[in-house]
Amino acid sequence: MALHFTSACFCSFFSQTKAFGIRAVASEDVLAVRTDDEPKVKLGGSDLKVTKLGIGAWSWGDTSYWNNFEWDDRKMKAAKGAFDTSIDCGITFIDTAEVYGSRASFGAINSETLLGRFIKERKEKDPNADVAVATKFAALPWRLGRQSIISALKESLCRLGVSSVDLYQLHWPGIWGNEGYIDGLGDAVEQGLVKAVGVSNYNEKRLRDAYEQLKKRGIPLASNQVNYSLIYRAPEEKGVKAACDELGVTLIAYSPIAQGALTGKYTPENPPTGPRGRIYTPEFLTKLQPLINRIQEIGQSSNKTSTQVVLNWLIAQENVIPIPGAKNAEQAKEFAGALGWRLSQGEIDELRSMAKEIRPVIGFPVENI
């Protein structure tokens, strides 16, 4: 049974300490690399340094979009394996959110609670284990003003079992109160509850406004987390990527493997199940197949998997940190193999050119608010 915390609990805090050496991970099935020699990168203009690749925990505990609407001990063990393997491989940047695994969904377990539990168990075995935690504030309509940020953050800290988080982000633009939310992020930094702050699903104008508002307080906007993959390049097309580069804001790419559609796992005859099946339909997968075939060819020529190729394509765009979602140890191990090498410029350009021929899937509507 998952460990739950409430706002009334006395939280046990686990301090974040120095990085530790990571051992190599070997596998006959999935190619992984040592990542402890990969230098960490600064998140925007903040002092926070994270790995060049992160892990997304959206699916952990979820029963509304992932996991075929159910959560059980087997999936719990798989998620724990994904966490431990990520840390073993040197991927120590983990992204979650207060609404992932919302208890409003039957049988769900909050992702923050699970991550907090995994961190606690890891630190009991290795007190020097280093995990950079990112989580997000849900801009719900009834949350008004800057204090709502601090209240929600303290709830997240309690579920996570930590005294501060490395990165706190606004999950999406609010219907109102956006200036108050940005002020709340600044307050969180000044109160020592977070090391860096960011936004998510912000268009170019909102990104620039948030950057300027925080700048007045001497606080850098560290990141903007957006949907970005080889087949969803709206951040490039709508000026978000260029603005991030100009302002020195790191772009964190969620759904970087298009929720599995770019891995070659799914075909027109075998589309994904659940809500993803309504996005990545047999018709779309048919149009995608030539690109998948070319990705596989490039991967075979460099002894890499398709997943590693498309993640490396994003890393090659510079100022981008992909955070693929890992459901199990095998996926986490495979993701680590996206580091330590680089596609040729010709391959990068060819894949973009081929992807342009495919009509992109629909993104998160709040990007356009």
Salt bridges, closest charged atoms under 4 A:
ASP36 OD2 - ARG34 NH2 2.47
GLU38 OE1 - LYS52 NZ 3.43
GLU70 OE2 - LYS75 NZ 3.42
ASP72 OD2 - LYS75 NZ 3.90
ASP84 OD2 - LYS80 NZ 2.55
ASP84 OD1 - ARG122 NH1 3.32
ASP88 OD2 - ARG23 NH2 3.13
ASP88 OD1 - ARG122 NH2 2.77
ASP95 OD2 - LYS136 NZ 2.57
GLU98 OE2 - ARG143 NH1 2.62
GLU98 OE1 - ARG159 NH2 3.96
GLU112 OE1 - ARG159 NE 2.67
GLU121 OE1 - LYS80 NZ 3.67
GLU121 OE2 - ARG117 NE 3.44
ASP130 OD2 - LYS40 NZ 3.02
GLU155 OE1 - ARG159 NH1 3.91
ASP166 OD2 - LYS195 NZ 3.26
ASP183 OD1 - ARG217 NH1 3.96
ASP187 OD2 - ARG146 NE 2.80
ASP187 OD1 - ARG217 NH2 2.78
GLU190 OE1 - ARG217 NH2 2.88
GLU204 OE2 - ARG208 NE 3.05
ASP209 OD2 - LYS205 NZ 2.86
GLU236 OE2 - ARG352 NH2 2.89
GLU237 OE2 - ARG233 NH2 3.68
ASP245 OD2 - LYS241 NZ 2.80
GLU246 OE1 - ARG208 NH2 2.74
GLU297 OE1 - ARG294 NH1 3.06
GLU318 OE2 - ARG342 NH1 3.31
GLU350 OE2 - ARG294 NE 2.79
